């Protein structure tokens, strides 16, 4: 089963690379303003997860620069996700708020909808 999952994961990554959307073009000032707005956001993911790919494609298409944390390949990120988010489920958007009360948002569609409303 691991071999099948590995092969499917590579197919997903190749298809994502081949069909990758172009980034939205903005002025430097507009992009800097957007980058500032999303500087306290992190996306926890597994590189080959189809729902994570969907979320990353949305970020790229809209030129949203958010820190990406591969929770499969990094034990520290995985533990952060489990300890603070409550479960190891990806994609997960971490929204760092002032005062330390972070918000953890799961599900690709919910993350995309949330980000669309923030753009």
N, CA, C and O atoms as a MOPAC input file, in Angstrom:
PM7 MOZYME 1SCF
protein

 N      0.82000 1    -1.19400 1     0.00000 1
 C      0.00000 1     0.00000 1     0.00000 1
 C      0.86800 1     1.26400 1     0.00000 1
 O      0.51600 1     2.26000 1    -0.63200 1
 N      2.01300 1     1.22000 1     0.71800 1
 C      2.90400 1     2.37200 1     0.74600 1
 C      3.44400 1     2.69000 1    -0.63700 1
 O      3.59600 1     3.85700 1    -1.00000 1
 N      3.73100 1     1.66000 1    -1.40100 1
 C      4.26300 1     1.86600 1    -2.75300 1
 C      3.21800 1     2.54500 1    -3.63700 1
 O      3.53800 1     3.47300 1    -4.38100 1
 N      1.98500 1     2.08800 1    -3.55600 1
 C      0.89900 1     2.67300 1    -4.34700 1
 C      0.71300 1     4.14000 1    -3.95200 1
 O      0.57600 1     5.00300 1    -4.81800 1
 N      0.70800 1     4.41800 1    -2.66900 1
 C      0.55100 1     5.78700 1    -2.18100 1
 C      1.70700 1     6.67000 1    -2.65200 1
 O      1.49700 1     7.81900 1    -3.04300 1
 N      2.92400 1     6.13200 1    -2.61400 1
 C      4.09900 1     6.87700 1    -3.06800 1
 C      3.97900 1     7.20200 1    -4.55700 1
 O      4.23800 1     8.33200 1    -4.97100 1
 N      3.58700 1     6.21600 1    -5.35600 1
 C      3.44200 1     6.41700 1    -6.80700 1
 C      2.35100 1     7.45100 1    -7.08800 1
 O      2.55400 1     8.36700 1    -7.88500 1
 N      1.20400 1     7.30600 1    -6.44100 1
 C      0.11400 1     8.26900 1    -6.63900 1
 C      0.52900 1     9.67200 1    -6.21500 1
 O      0.16500 1    10.65400 1    -6.86100 1
 N      1.28400 1     9.76400 1    -5.14100 1
 C      1.77600 1    11.05900 1    -4.68500 1
 C      2.65600 1    11.72600 1    -5.72000 1
 O      2.54400 1    12.93000 1    -5.94900 1
 N      3.53300 1    10.95400 1    -6.34900 1
 C      4.41000 1    11.51000 1    -7.38700 1
 C      3.60800 1    11.92700 1    -8.60900 1
 O      3.91800 1    12.94400 1    -9.23100 1
 N      2.60000 1    11.17300 1    -8.95900 1
 C      1.72900 1    11.54400 1   -10.09000 1
 C      1.02500 1    12.86100 1    -9.78900 1
 O      0.94500 1    13.73700 1   -10.65000 1
 N      0.51700 1    13.00300 1    -8.57300 1
 C     -0.15700 1    14.24300 1    -8.16600 1
 C      0.80500 1    15.42900 1    -8.27300 1
 O      0.43200 1    16.48200 1    -8.79000 1
 N      2.03200 1    15.26800 1    -7.79100 1
 C      3.00500 1    16.36200 1    -7.84500 1
 C      3.38400 1    16.72100 1    -9.28000 1
 O      3.53600 1    17.89900 1    -9.60400 1
 N      3.53500 1    15.72500 1   -10.13100 1
 C      3.87000 1    15.97800 1   -11.54100 1
 C      2.72400 1    16.71800 1   -12.23300 1
 O      2.95400 1    17.69800 1   -12.94200 1
 N      1.49200 1    16.25000 1   -12.02700 1
 C      0.34100 1    16.91400 1   -12.64100 1
 C      0.19500 1    18.34200 1   -12.12300 1
 O     -0.14400 1    19.24900 1   -12.88200 1
 N      0.44900 1    18.53800 1   -10.84200 1
 C      0.39000 1    19.87700 1   -10.27400 1
 C      1.42900 1    20.77800 1   -10.93200 1
 O      1.13800 1    21.92700 1   -11.26300 1
 N      2.62600 1    20.26300 1   -11.11900 1
 C      3.69100 1    21.05400 1   -11.73200 1
 C      3.35500 1    21.41000 1   -13.17400 1
 O      3.55400 1    22.54900 1   -13.59700 1
 N      2.85200 1    20.45100 1   -13.92100 1
 C      2.54500 1    20.66700 1   -15.33900 1
 C      1.39400 1    21.65900 1   -15.52500 1
 O      1.41000 1    22.46700 1   -16.45400 1
 N      0.41200 1    21.59700 1   -14.65100 1
 C     -0.79300 1    22.42800 1   -14.80700 1
 C     -0.83300 1    23.60600 1   -13.84000 1
 O     -1.88900 1    24.20400 1   -13.63400 1
 N      0.29100 1    23.93700 1   -13.25800 1
 C      0.37700 1    24.99600 1   -12.24800 1
 C     -0.18300 1    26.31600 1   -12.78600 1
 O      0.18300 1    26.73700 1   -13.88300 1
 N     -1.06800 1    26.97300 1   -12.02400 1
 C     -1.61800 1    28.24900 1   -12.48200 1
 C     -0.57700 1    29.36800 1   -12.41100 1
 O      0.36400 1    29.31600 1   -11.61900 1
 N     -0.77100 1    30.36900 1   -13.25100 1
 C      0.10600 1    31.53600 1   -13.21300 1
 C     -0.25400 1    32.39000 1   -12.00300 1
 O     -1.40200 1    32.42700 1   -11.56100 1
 N      0.75100 1    33.06700 1   -11.48900 1
 C      0.52100 1    33.96000 1   -10.35500 1
 C     -0.19000 1    35.21900 1   -10.82700 1
 O      0.04700 1    35.70600 1   -11.93200 1
 N     -1.04800 1    35.72800 1    -9.99000 1
 C     -1.72800 1    36.98400 1   -10.24400 1
 C     -0.71200 1    38.11500 1   -10.15200 1
 O      0.07500 1    38.17800 1    -9.20700 1
 N     -0.73300 1    38.99400 1   -11.12600 1
 C      0.21100 1    40.10100 1   -11.15000 1
 C     -0.37900 1    41.30700 1   -10.42400 1
 O     -1.49900 1    41.73500 1   -10.70200 1
 N      0.40000 1    41.84200 1    -9.49000 1
 C      0.01600 1    43.03100 1    -8.73600 1
 C      1.17300 1    44.01500 1    -8.75800 1
 O      2.30600 1    43.65000 1    -9.07300 1
 N      0.88300 1    45.25000 1    -8.42400 1
 C      1.97600 1    46.20500 1    -8.26100 1
 C      2.75800 1    45.80600 1    -7.01000 1
 O      2.25800 1    45.07700 1    -6.15300 1
 N      3.97600 1    46.29200 1    -6.92700 1
 C      4.81300 1    45.96200 1    -5.76400 1
 C      4.14900 1    46.42200 1    -4.47000 1
 O      4.19000 1    45.71600 1    -3.46300 1
 N      3.54700 1    47.58900 1    -4.49800 1
 C      2.88700 1    48.12000 1    -3.30600 1
 C      1.70800 1    47.23900 1    -2.88700 1
 O      1.53100 1    46.94600 1    -1.70500 1
 N      0.90300 1    46.82200 1    -3.87400 1
 C     -0.24000 1    45.95400 1    -3.57300 1
 C      0.21900 1    44.61800 1    -3.01800 1
 O     -0.36500 1    44.10300 1    -2.06500 1
 N      1.27800 1    44.04700 1    -3.61900 1
 C      1.78700 1    42.75200 1    -3.16200 1
 C      2.38700 1    42.87600 1    -1.77100 1
 O      2.19400 1    41.99600 1    -0.93200 1
 N      3.11100 1    43.95400 1    -1.51900 1
 C      3.68900 1    44.17200 1    -0.18700 1
 C      2.59400 1    44.29400 1     0.87400 1
 O      2.72900 1    43.77000 1     1.98000 1
 N      1.52500 1    44.98100 1     0.52900 1
 C      0.40100 1    45.14100 1     1.45300 1
 C     -0.24400 1    43.79200 1     1.75100 1
 O     -0.58200 1    43.50500 1     2.90000 1
 N     -0.41900 1    42.95400 1     0.71200 1
 C     -0.99900 1    41.62300 1     0.88500 1
 C     -0.06500 1    40.72900 1     1.70300 1
 O     -0.51500 1    39.99400 1     2.58100 1
 N      1.22300 1    40.79500 1     1.41500 1
 C      2.20000 1    40.00000 1     2.17000 1
 C      2.17400 1    40.37500 1     3.65100 1
 O      2.27600 1    39.50800 1     4.51900 1
 N      2.03900 1    41.65700 1     3.92700 1
 C      1.96100 1    42.11300 1     5.32000 1
 C      0.70900 1    41.56600 1     5.99600 1
 O      0.74800 1    41.17400 1     7.16300 1
 N     -0.39200 1    41.54000 1     5.26800 1
 C     -1.66300 1    41.04800 1     5.80400 1
 C     -1.56500 1    39.56800 1     6.19100 1
 O     -2.16600 1    39.14200 1     7.17700 1
 N     -0.80500 1    38.78400 1     5.41100 1
 C     -0.73800 1    37.34200 1     5.63500 1
 C      0.56500 1    36.88300 1     6.29900 1
 O      0.88600 1    35.69500 1     6.27500 1
 N      1.30800 1    37.81100 1     6.88500 1
 C      2.59700 1    37.43400 1     7.47100 1
 C      2.45900 1    36.51400 1     8.68200 1
 O      3.40500 1    35.80000 1     9.01400 1
 N      1.32700 1    36.51500 1     9.33500 1
 C      1.12300 1    35.68400 1    10.52400 1
 C      0.32200 1    34.41100 1    10.23900 1
 O     -0.28500 1    33.83200 1    11.14000 1
 N      0.33100 1    33.99600 1     8.99800 1
 C     -0.39700 1    32.79600 1     8.59700 1
 C      0.59100 1    31.70300 1     8.22700 1
 O      1.65400 1    31.97400 1     7.66800 1
 N      0.23100 1    30.46200 1     8.54500 1
 C      1.02500 1    29.30000 1     8.16000 1
 C      0.07600 1    28.22200 1     7.64900 1
 O     -1.02700 1    28.05700 1     8.17100 1
 N      0.50900 1    27.49600 1     6.63200 1
 C     -0.27800 1    26.38100 1     6.11100 1
 C      0.46700 1    25.08400 1     6.39200 1
 O      1.56700 1    24.86500 1     5.88600 1
 N     -0.13900 1    24.23500 1     7.19800 1
 C      0.41100 1    22.91200 1     7.47400 1
 C     -0.14100 1    21.97100 1     6.41100 1
 O     -1.33600 1    21.98500 1     6.11400 1
 N      0.73900 1    21.15300 1     5.84100 1
 C      0.33200 1    20.31900 1     4.72400 1
 C      1.17000 1    19.05300 1     4.63700 1
 O      2.17400 1    18.89600 1     5.33200 1
 N      0.73300 1    18.16400 1     3.77100 1
 C      1.53300 1    17.04600 1     3.27200 1
 C      1.68800 1    17.33400 1     1.78100 1
 O      0.68600 1    17.57700 1     1.10800 1
 N      2.88300 1    17.31600 1     1.25300 1
 C      3.14500 1    17.70700 1    -0.13300 1
 C      2.25100 1    16.99500 1    -1.14400 1
 O      1.80500 1    17.61600 1    -2.10900 1
 N      1.98100 1    15.71200 1    -0.94300 1
 C      1.25300 1    14.94400 1    -1.94700 1
 C     -0.23800 1    14.81600 1    -1.67400 1
 O     -0.93700 1    14.12100 1    -2.41100 1
 N     -0.73000 1    15.45700 1    -0.65000 1
 C     -2.15400 1    15.42100 1    -0.32900 1
 C     -2.92100 1    16.23000 1    -1.38200 1
 O     -2.61400 1    17.40400 1    -1.58600 1
 N     -3.91300 1    15.62800 1    -2.05600 1
 C     -4.65100 1    16.35300 1    -3.09500 1
 C     -5.34300 1    17.61900 1    -2.58000 1
 O     -5.43700 1    18.60700 1    -3.30800 1
 N     -5.81900 1    17.60100 1    -1.35500 1
 C     -6.48000 1    18.77500 1    -0.79700 1
 C     -5.47600 1    19.88200 1    -0.48700 1
 O     -5.79300 1    21.06700 1    -0.59300 1
 N     -4.26500 1    19.48700 1    -0.10400 1
 C     -3.19200 1    20.45300 1     0.11900 1
 C     -2.75000 1    21.06500 1    -1.20800 1
 O     -2.48900 1    22.26600 1    -1.28900 1
 N     -2.66900 1    20.23400 1    -2.24300 1
 C     -2.33000 1    20.72700 1    -3.58000 1
 C     -3.36800 1    21.75000 1    -4.02400 1
 O     -3.01600 1    22.80100 1    -4.56000 1
 N     -4.63700 1    21.44800 1    -3.80400 1
 C     -5.72300 1    22.36900 1    -4.15500 1
 C     -5.53600 1    23.71400 1    -3.45000 1
 O     -5.69800 1    24.76900 1    -4.06400 1
 N     -5.20000 1    23.67300 1    -2.17300 1
 C     -5.00900 1    24.89600 1    -1.39500 1
 C     -3.78000 1    25.66200 1    -1.87800 1
 O     -3.83300 1    26.88400 1    -2.02100 1
 N     -2.67600 1    24.96100 1    -2.12900 1
 C     -1.46200 1    25.61200 1    -2.63300 1
 C     -1.70100 1    26.24500 1    -3.99700 1
 O     -1.18100 1    27.32600 1    -4.27300 1
 N     -2.47900 1    25.59000 1    -4.85300 1
 C     -2.78800 1    26.14800 1    -6.17400 1
 C     -3.57600 1    27.45900 1    -6.03200 1
 O     -3.34300 1    28.41000 1    -6.77800 1
 N     -4.50000 1    27.50100 1    -5.08100 1
 C     -5.24300 1    28.73200 1    -4.82400 1
 C     -4.28300 1    29.84400 1    -4.38500 1
 O     -4.37400 1    30.97600 1    -4.85900 1
 N     -3.36100 1    29.50600 1    -3.47500 1
 C     -2.39200 1    30.49500 1    -3.00100 1
 C     -1.56400 1    31.03200 1    -4.16300 1
 O     -1.35700 1    32.24000 1    -4.27700 1
 N     -1.09700 1    30.14300 1    -5.01400 1
 C     -0.27000 1    30.55300 1    -6.15700 1
 C     -1.07200 1    31.41000 1    -7.12500 1
 O     -0.61000 1    32.46500 1    -7.55900 1
 N     -2.26400 1    30.96000 1    -7.46100 1
 C     -3.11200 1    31.67700 1    -8.42200 1
 C     -3.38700 1    33.10100 1    -7.95300 1
 O     -3.49400 1    34.01300 1    -8.77400 1
 N     -3.50100 1    33.29700 1    -6.65800 1
 C     -3.82000 1    34.60900 1    -6.09200 1
 C     -2.60500 1    35.33400 1    -5.51900 1
 O     -2.74300 1    36.36900 1    -4.86800 1
 N     -1.42100 1    34.78800 1    -5.76300 1
 C     -0.15800 1    35.38500 1    -5.29600 1
 C     -0.18800 1    35.69700 1    -3.80600 1
 O      0.21300 1    36.77700 1    -3.37200 1
 N     -0.67100 1    34.72800 1    -3.03400 1
 C     -0.69800 1    34.86600 1    -1.57800 1
 C      0.51100 1    34.11800 1    -1.02200 1
 O      0.64700 1    32.90900 1    -1.21000 1
 N      1.37100 1    34.84100 1    -0.34700 1
 C      2.58400 1    34.24800 1     0.21200 1
 C      2.36200 1    33.92400 1     1.68300 1
 O      2.33200 1    34.81000 1     2.53700 1
 N      2.20900 1    32.64700 1     1.95400 1
 C      2.01200 1    32.14800 1     3.30800 1
 C      3.09200 1    31.10600 1     3.57100 1
 O      3.46600 1    30.35000 1     2.67400 1
 N      3.58400 1    31.07000 1     4.79000 1
 C      4.57800 1    30.06000 1     5.15400 1
 C      3.94800 1    28.66700 1     5.02500 1
 O      2.87100 1    28.40700 1     5.56300 1
 N      4.63500 1    27.78600 1     4.30800 1
 C      4.17500 1    26.41100 1     4.10600 1
 C      5.01200 1    25.49400 1     4.99800 1
 O      6.24200 1    25.54000 1     4.97500 1
 N      4.32800 1    24.66500 1     5.78100 1
 C      5.01100 1    23.75000 1     6.69000 1
 C      4.61100 1    22.31800 1     6.34900 1
 O      3.46200 1    21.91900 1     6.54000 1
 N      5.57800 1    21.54800 1     5.84000 1
 C      5.33500 1    20.15000 1     5.48800 1
 C      5.33600 1    19.31400 1     6.76500 1
 O      6.38700 1    19.03700 1     7.34400 1
 N      4.15000 1    18.92500 1     7.18800 1
 C      3.99500 1    18.21400 1     8.45700 1
 C      4.29700 1    16.73000 1     8.35700 1
 O      4.42500 1    16.05300 1     9.37700 1
 N      4.41000 1    16.22600 1     7.15500 1
 C      4.79900 1    14.83000 1     7.00700 1
 C      6.30800 1    14.69800 1     7.11800 1
 O      6.80900 1    13.74800 1     7.71900 1
 N      7.02900 1    15.64200 1     6.54300 1
 C      8.48100 1    15.54900 1     6.50400 1
 C      9.19100 1    16.18600 1     7.68400 1
 O     10.41100 1    16.06700 1     7.80100 1
 N      8.46200 1    16.85800 1     8.55700 1
 C      9.09000 1    17.56500 1     9.66500 1
 C      8.33900 1    17.24200 1    10.96200 1
 O      7.17500 1    17.61000 1    11.12600 1
 N      9.01100 1    16.56100 1    11.86500 1
 C      8.37300 1    16.13400 1    13.12400 1
 C      7.96000 1    17.31600 1    14.00000 1
 O      6.95900 1    17.23900 1    14.71300 1
 N      8.72200 1    18.40100 1    13.94900 1
 C      8.39100 1    19.58300 1    14.75800 1
 C      7.05300 1    20.16200 1    14.29400 1
 O      6.19300 1    20.46600 1    15.12000 1
 N      6.87200 1    20.31600 1    12.98400 1
 C      5.61600 1    20.84600 1    12.45000 1
 C      4.45500 1    19.91300 1    12.76500 1
 O      3.35400 1    20.35900 1    13.08600 1
 N      4.71000 1    18.62800 1    12.66900 1
 C      3.66800 1    17.63700 1    12.96200 1
 C      3.21900 1    17.74200 1    14.42200 1
 O      2.02600 1    17.67500 1    14.71800 1
 N      4.18000 1    17.90600 1    15.32500 1
 C      3.85600 1    18.05100 1    16.74500 1
 C      3.11800 1    19.36400 1    17.02700 1
 O      2.20100 1    19.39800 1    17.84700 1
 N      3.51900 1    20.43900 1    16.34800 1
 C      2.80100 1    21.71400 1    16.48900 1
 C      1.34100 1    21.53200 1    16.08400 1
 O      0.42900 1    21.98800 1    16.77300 1
 N      1.14300 1    20.87400 1    14.97800 1
 C     -0.20100 1    20.64300 1    14.45600 1
 C     -1.03200 1    19.84200 1    15.44900 1
 O     -2.19600 1    20.15900 1    15.69600 1
 N     -0.43100 1    18.80600 1    16.01400 1
 C     -1.14900 1    17.96000 1    16.97400 1
 C     -1.39100 1    18.68400 1    18.30000 1
 O     -2.49400 1    18.64700 1    18.84600 1
 N     -0.34300 1    19.34300 1    18.81200 1
 C     -0.42200 1    19.97400 1    20.13400 1
 C     -1.33700 1    21.19800 1    20.14200 1
 O     -2.17300 1    21.34800 1    21.03300 1
 N     -1.17800 1    22.05800 1    19.15900 1
 C     -1.91900 1    23.32200 1    19.17100 1
 C     -3.20000 1    23.28900 1    18.34300 1
 O     -4.19600 1    23.91800 1    18.70100 1
 N     -3.16900 1    22.55600 1    17.24200 1
 C     -4.35200 1    22.45500 1    16.39300 1
 C     -5.34000 1    21.41600 1    16.88900 1
 O     -6.53600 1    21.49600 1    16.60700 1
 N     -4.83100 1    20.43800 1    17.63200 1
 C     -5.70600 1    19.43100 1    18.21300 1
 C     -5.74400 1    18.11300 1    17.48300 1
 O     -6.18800 1    17.10700 1    18.03700 1
 N     -5.27800 1    18.10300 1    16.22700 1
 C     -5.28500 1    16.86300 1    15.46000 1
 C     -4.30800 1    16.97500 1    14.30000 1
 O     -3.95900 1    18.07100 1    13.86300 1
 N     -3.87500 1    15.82300 1    13.81300 1
 C     -2.99900 1    15.79300 1    12.65100 1
 C     -3.88900 1    15.59700 1    11.43100 1
 O     -4.16500 1    14.47900 1    10.99800 1
 N     -4.31900 1    16.72500 1    10.90300 1
 C     -5.16100 1    16.73300 1     9.71100 1
 C     -4.69500 1    17.89400 1     8.84400 1
 O     -4.47400 1    18.99800 1     9.34100 1
 N     -4.54900 1    17.64400 1     7.56700 1
 C     -4.10000 1    18.68400 1     6.65100 1
 C     -5.06600 1    18.77700 1     5.47700 1
 O     -5.75500 1    17.80400 1     5.17100 1
 N     -5.12700 1    19.92400 1     4.81600 1
 C     -4.43600 1    21.15100 1     5.14000 1
 C     -5.02400 1    21.81800 1     6.37700 1
 O     -6.19400 1    21.63700 1     6.71600 1
 N     -4.18300 1    22.58400 1     7.02600 1
 C     -4.60500 1    23.33100 1     8.21000 1
 C     -3.96000 1    24.71300 1     8.15400 1
 O     -2.74200 1    24.83500 1     8.03200 1
 N     -4.77900 1    25.73700 1     8.24500 1
 C     -4.29100 1    27.10300 1     8.23000 1
 C     -4.21100 1    27.60900 1     9.66600 1
 O     -5.20300 1    27.62500 1    10.39600 1
 N     -3.00900 1    28.02100 1    10.05100 1
 C     -2.79900 1    28.60400 1    11.38700 1
 C     -2.76700 1    30.11800 1    11.24400 1
 O     -1.96400 1    30.67100 1    10.49400 1
 N     -3.64500 1    30.76500 1    11.96800 1
 C     -3.73300 1    32.21400 1    11.95000 1
 C     -3.25500 1    32.70800 1    13.30500 1
 O     -3.96200 1    32.58700 1    14.30500 1
 N     -2.05600 1    33.26100 1    13.33300 1
 C     -1.46900 1    33.74700 1    14.58200 1
 C     -2.09000 1    35.09100 1    14.92800 1
 O     -2.04200 1    36.04000 1    14.14500 1
 N     -2.66400 1    35.14800 1    16.10100 1
 C     -3.30900 1    36.37900 1    16.55100 1
 C     -2.52400 1    36.98000 1    17.70200 1
 O     -1.79000 1    36.29300 1    18.41300 1
 N     -2.69900 1    38.27600 1    17.86300 1
 C     -2.02800 1    38.95800 1    18.97400 1
 C     -2.55900 1    38.39900 1    20.29200 1
 O     -3.75300 1    38.13100 1    20.42800 1
 N     -1.67900 1    38.22900 1    21.23800 1
 C     -2.07000 1    37.68400 1    22.52900 1
 C     -1.88400 1    36.17800 1    22.60200 1
 O     -2.08600 1    35.58200 1    23.66000 1
 N     -1.49900 1    35.54900 1    21.48600 1
 C     -1.19500 1    34.12800 1    21.48900 1
 C     -2.35400 1    33.18700 1    21.28600 1
 O     -2.16400 1    31.97200 1    21.33100 1
 N     -3.55000 1    33.70000 1    21.06400 1
 C     -4.69600 1    32.80500 1    20.83700 1
 C     -4.85000 1    32.56800 1    19.33500 1
 O     -5.59400 1    33.27200 1    18.65200 1
 N     -4.13500 1    31.56600 1    18.83900 1
 C     -4.15800 1    31.26400 1    17.42000 1
 C     -5.46400 1    30.59500 1    17.01800 1
 O     -6.11700 1    29.92600 1    17.81900 1
 N     -5.82400 1    30.79500 1    15.75900 1
 C     -6.99000 1    30.11800 1    15.18600 1
 C     -6.47200 1    29.05700 1    14.22600 1
 O     -5.55100 1    29.31500 1    13.45100 1
 N     -7.05900 1    27.86300 1    14.27500 1
 C     -6.66300 1    26.75100 1    13.42500 1
 C     -7.85500 1    26.38500 1    12.54600 1
 O     -8.91900 1    26.02000 1    13.04700 1
 N     -7.66600 1    26.48400 1    11.24400 1
 C     -8.74700 1    26.25900 1    10.29800 1
 C     -8.41400 1    25.06000 1     9.42000 1
 O     -7.37900 1    25.03500 1     8.75400 1
 N     -9.29700 1    24.06800 1     9.42600 1
 C     -9.10400 1    22.85200 1     8.64400 1
 C    -10.02500 1    22.84900 1     7.41700 1
 O    -10.92100 1    23.68500 1     7.30100 1
 N     -9.79700 1    21.91400 1     6.52200 1
 C    -10.58600 1    21.69900 1     5.29800 1
 C    -10.20800 1    22.70700 1     4.20800 1
 O    -10.27600 1    23.91800 1     4.41600 1
 N     -9.81400 1    22.19200 1     3.05800 1
 C     -9.34500 1    23.03300 1     1.95600 1
 C    -10.39700 1    24.04800 1     1.51700 1
 O    -10.06800 1    25.21300 1     1.29500 1
 N    -11.64300 1    23.63100 1     1.38800 1
 C    -12.68500 1    24.56600 1     0.94500 1
 C    -12.89100 1    25.69400 1     1.94800 1
 O    -13.08700 1    26.84400 1     1.55600 1
 N    -12.84900 1    25.37700 1     3.22800 1
 C    -13.00200 1    26.39800 1     4.26800 1
 C    -11.81800 1    27.36700 1     4.27300 1
 O    -11.98900 1    28.57300 1     4.44900 1
 N    -10.63100 1    26.82800 1     4.07800 1
 C     -9.42500 1    27.66400 1     4.03300 1
 C     -9.49700 1    28.60800 1     2.83800 1
 O     -9.23800 1    29.80400 1     2.97000 1
 N     -9.84600 1    28.07300 1     1.68300 1
 C     -9.93400 1    28.89300 1     0.47400 1
 C    -10.99300 1    29.97900 1     0.62700 1
 O    -10.75800 1    31.13300 1     0.26700 1
 N    -12.14400 1    29.61900 1     1.15400 1
 C    -13.21400 1    30.59800 1     1.35100 1
 C    -12.76700 1    31.69200 1     2.32100 1
 O    -13.02200 1    32.87300 1     2.08600 1
 N    -12.10900 1    31.30500 1     3.39800 1
 C    -11.61200 1    32.27000 1     4.38700 1
 C    -10.63000 1    33.24300 1     3.73000 1
 O    -10.72700 1    34.45700 1     3.91200 1
 N     -9.68400 1    32.69200 1     2.96500 1
 C     -8.66300 1    33.54300 1     2.32500 1
 C     -9.27700 1    34.44000 1     1.26200 1
 O     -8.86300 1    35.59000 1     1.11600 1
 N    -10.24600 1    33.94300 1     0.52500 1
 C    -10.93100 1    34.77200 1    -0.48000 1
 C    -11.54500 1    35.99800 1     0.17200 1
 O    -11.50700 1    37.09200 1    -0.39200 1
 N    -12.10300 1    35.82100 1     1.34200 1
 C    -12.73100 1    36.93900 1     2.05500 1
 C    -11.69600 1    37.92000 1     2.62300 1
 O    -12.03300 1    39.06300 1     2.93100 1
 N    -10.44900 1    37.48300 1     2.76000 1
 C     -9.40500 1    38.34200 1     3.32000 1
 C     -8.63200 1    39.10900 1     2.24800 1
 O     -7.94000 1    40.08100 1     2.55200 1
 N     -8.75000 1    38.67500 1     1.00900 1
 C     -7.98300 1    39.32700 1    -0.08300 1
 C     -8.54200 1    40.71800 1    -0.33100 1
 O     -8.04900 1    41.43600 1    -1.20100 1

